[in-house]
Amino acid sequence: MNLLRFFAPSPTSEPLTDPEAIRSRYTRLRWSVFLSATLGYGLYYVCRLSLNVIKKPIVDAGVLSETELGIIGSGLFITYAVGKLTNGFLADRSNIRRFLAAGLLVTALINLVLGFTTSFAVFLVLWAVNGWAQSMGAAPCVVALSRWFGNKERGTFYGLWSSSHNIGEAITFIVTAVIVASLGWQWGFRGAGVLGLLGFLIVVLFMRDTPQSNGLPPVAVYKGDQPREEAAADDDKSVGEYQKEVLRNPAIWMLALASAFMYISRYAVNSWGIFFLEADKGYTNLEASSVISISSVCGIVGTIASGWVSDRFFGGRRNLPALIFGLMNILGLCLFLLGPRDCFWLDAASMVIFGLAIGALICFLGGLMAVDIASKKASGAALGVVGIASYVGAAVQDLLSGILIQQGKSGGVADVAAYDFSVVTWFWIGAAILSVVCTLAVWKARAK
């Protein structure tokens, strides 16, 4: 019961009455909430992706095999998928500052511990627990955006916040890779853990729960999206009723399927892209990490631009731009996976296209379209439904990819292993194609 009280929403404070004081406090706290959510969730990603930079050094050191790494990776995604659904529903009813900070603290500590072990069993258990801790990140951030930003600005700020994925990826593929190259794979986990603790402090100091707990009116009233009387009437409808509406909406489920296939292609590159470049194209670990980091940097541009472009030029409609970026995702993957060796410029160009596409698709398919469809009071639930499907897809990808890659392994020159990536390549590309097909289905379902 004490734990439930700890995570309960903050009580309403005495409301401010002076319009200038309301405006000043809203402006200051909205930026505090937005920046802490963006930086905090970016550092969540550093604690999630640390293993991806370290895979080849771990295999080369004989600590873990490719299949074991696939099992470990899928363990995170399975617990993350379940946690996304559960914690999405809980975030709608929680103190989002404490919820977000707790998950970040746990994931940081797990990374620190993994820097001191070589046991497969310990890796599997702790990385699965890390998946649950990671699932406490996105939902409270989305709930925060729903609580603090109005309808006409939601796409823009959601797109800006979604760049936190790419910020975290860029830090991982650049900073963590440099640490690993200089100090060894164990320090990749330790460095990620330290950065996670920094994110925990940022969230504790700067995140806020609800406007009402800070003496401010609901954002719908403040931004003129809804008269105060209607906002009060909506309060009579429970959060549970809004969440049930999410579960009955076919467009939400089709969107979840589209996101699941997109996440297969996304994590194919994030989880195995560095390994692929090292094993198939002869890059060093640092060179391969640098190439993959291009997608993360370009993803920031794609993510930030996606919400603003859809708000500004498509009237808040996301279907057509989501389709366009889905086709770009297919193109980027084909250039990356089917391109020749010793062609850095083509690998770099493929990561530019892929990064722009995935950055936008994370924003559209991974959450914004679901938040648009659902009520603000059930935004966490909508994100949870999409999230569980997305990370079931990611879990299947990591497990199958590890198995297929090891099956394609054979003896190479001077006892250096050679790999045949042909089967896993078409698995990844096929998933991107199916994501586009499901995006078209979402468009049709919403048109009815």
Secondary structure, 3 states (H helix, E strand, C coil): CHHHHHHCCCCCCCCCCCHHHHHHHHHHHHHHHHHHHHHHHHHHHHHHHHHHHHHHHHHHCCCCCHHHHHHHHHHHHHHHHHHHHHHHHHHCCCCHHHHHHHHHHHHHHHHHHHCCCCCHHHHHHHHHHHHHHHCCCHHHHHHHHHHHCCHHHHHHHHHHHHHHHHHHHHHHHHHHHHHHHHHCHHHHHHHHHHHHHHHHHHHHHHCCCCCHHHCCCCHHHHCCCCCHHHHHHHCCCCHHHHHHHHHCCHHHHHHHHHHHHHHHHHHHHHHHHHHHHHHHHCCCHHHHHHHHHHHHHHHHHHHHHHHHHHHHHCCCCCHHHHHHHHHHHHHHHHHHHHCCCCCHHHHHHHHHHHHHHHHHHHHHHHHHHHHHHCCHHHHHHHHHHHHHHHHHHHHHHHHHHHHHHHHCEECCHHHCCEECCHHHHHHHHHHHHHHHHHHHHHHHHHHC
